């Protein structure tokens, strides 16, 4: 899973709008290029202009997703054995359309087909360059590529924060406690009623579900909901 958003992306007419983080380097893509110029200016009250460069990662294009990682984050994924056949569920911080309540929710997925080193691998034709192909990166710079989509509706089942909060108390499926989640080894984080107090910092949390039928059913249902 991934969380990489500084400002609260909005939910507009029932659709969660994920906003890439702003950047000043290793990008030639602006918010306007992505059709997000007016939204980012409104959400940030003009602190970020529509022509500001952004870090479009994960990148969703032509029915696929490309997700770049490097440094400690990529080392963690490599050490956890993440690769072809695995699934990323991307989450972010959103604001409820009516109340403005902040909450975490899943907004997209990537089912990994290839793990590519941008310095040597071929990404094929893209609408825009992926940021991890521009400029200098760590030696372990990596792009995960495969089928992926973003959610078109703010389905309640994609919400992570428990109703009423607090923000970092997530409602999680009952199989997750047994499967475990990286960075969440302390027993006191696993609360009653299938709730989890997530760590304050972190980009990727990995769960090895193996052949667990309940976990795989949950994953299939989650991907189907995203595609609705």
N, C-alpha and C positions, 0 to 999 in steps of 0.2 A: 504494500500500500504506500501511497505517497501523499504528503501534504506540503505544498510549497507556495502558499499564497499569503501575502502581507496584508492586503486589504480584503474586506469582506465582499466576495462576489455576490451579486444579487440573484434573487429568483424573480423573474419577470414573466408575468402571465403564466405562472406554473412551470416555467422552465428554468433550471439552474444554469447560470451563465458563469463558466469558469474563466477567470482572468489570469493570464500569465504574469509573472513578476516583471517589473521594469528592469532594464539593464542599460548599460552604456557601451557594452563591448560584446564581441562574438555574436552579433546578430545584425541582420539587415531587414528584419521584420518589425513593422510598427503595429500599434493597436488598430489603426485605420486599415492596414492591410488585411486584418482579420475580421473587419466589420465591427470592431469593439470600441472605436474611437469615442463616440458619444457616451457610451456606457462608462468607460473608464474615467472620463472627465467628470461625469455626474457623481460616480461613486466616491472619487477622491476629492471632490469639490475643487477641481481644477489643478490639484497638485501634480497630477500626471496628465500631460497633454496627449491628444490623439495621435500626434506624430512622434511620440516617444518610442524608442526601441523597446522590444519586450523579448523575454526568454520563452519562446514557444516550445515548451517541453513539459509534459508529453505533447507530441505533435500528432494530430489526427488528420489524415488525408487519404483520399481515394480508398476508403474502407479499411485502411490499416492504421496502426499506431507505431510511432517510433519514440523511444524513451531513452534518454542519455543519462549515464551515471559515470562518476569517476571518484578518485580519492577514497576516503574512508567509507563512503556510502557504497561504492562498487565493491570494495574489499569485503564488506559485510555480506552483500548479495552473493559474491563468489564463495565466501566461506560457508554460507548456508546452502550452497549447491544450486542456486537459482539458475535456470537455463531453459532450453527448448522444452515446450510442453507445459511450463508453469504459467500462472496467471497473475498479473498485477491488477489489483483493484485500487483505483486512484480516489483519494478522498481530499476534501478541502473544507474550509470554513466559509459558511454561507449565512446570509441574513434572510429570515423569513419575510415573505413578500408583504404580509399584512402587519405583523407585530414588530418586525425588525429584530426578532430574537436571533441571536447567534447560535449556530449549531454546526456540527460536523456531519457531512454526508458523503456517500460514494457518488462520484459523478462520471465515472468511465472505467474502462477495462482495456487490458492488453493480454492476449493469449500469445505467448512467445513462440515464434517459429525459428528465428535466427538470433544469435548473439554475435555482434559484429564489432570489430575494431575499426573505427573510422579511418585510421591511418592506412589500412591495408584492404579493408572490405569495400564492396560495391553496394551502394544503397539503391541504385536504380534511379529512375526519373521521379523527381519530386516537384511539387508546386512551388516550394520554397526551400532554401537550404536549412537543414536541421542545425541548431546552434552548436551541437557537439562536432560538427564538421568544419567549424569556423574558428580561426585563431589557435592558440596554444592551450592544451589541456594536460592533465596528469598522464603518466605513461599508461595507466590502466583505463583510460578513456574508452567507454563501451556504449554501444547502442543496442537496445533490445527492440526487435521488430516482429510484428505479427498482426493478426486481425485485431481490430479494436474499434470501439464506438464510445460516444458520450451519451449520457442520459438526456432525453428530450422532455421529461416531466419530473417534477419533484415528488416522486413516489415515496410514500411514507416508509416503505420497507427498505429504502436506500438511506434513510436517516440513521446516523450512528448515536448521536447524543440522546440520552434518555429524555422523555418528555418532561419539561420543567427544569432540565439541567441538574447539576452544573455541567458546564460545557464538556469537561473531560471525563464525565461519567457516561460511558457508552453502554447501550443495550446490545449484547452480543449473543450469538447462537449458543445453545447449551453445550455443543460439542467442542467449543473453542478452549474451554478450561483444560480439558484432557489433552487436546492437541498441543496447546501452548502457543505462545507468541513471543518472538524475540524482543528483548528489552523489557519484558514483563514477567520476569521470573519470581519476583517477590510475591509470596502468597497473599499479603495484605492488599494487593492491587485487585485481586479477584473478589468481588463483592457478592452479596446475596442477590437472588433473583436474576441471575445471568447478567450481571453488570460488571464492567471493568473500568478501573481508574487508569486512564492511559497516561504515559509519561508526558511531561511538559514539552520535551524537545525530541526530535527524531523524524526521519524522513521515511524509512522503510521498516515495516514490521513484518516478519516472515512467519508463516504457519505452515508446518509440514503435515498435510492432512492424509498423506499416503492413500490407502484404499478405503478410508472411512466412508461408508455409504451415506451417512447423515450429512457429513461435511460436503461430499460431492454433490448431493442433492441440493443443498443450500447454495453452493456455488453456481450450479446450473440455473437455479431459479433466479439468482441475483443477476446473472448475465442476461437472462431472458427479460427481466424487468428493465434493465438498462436499454435493451434493444427495442422496447415497446414504443 
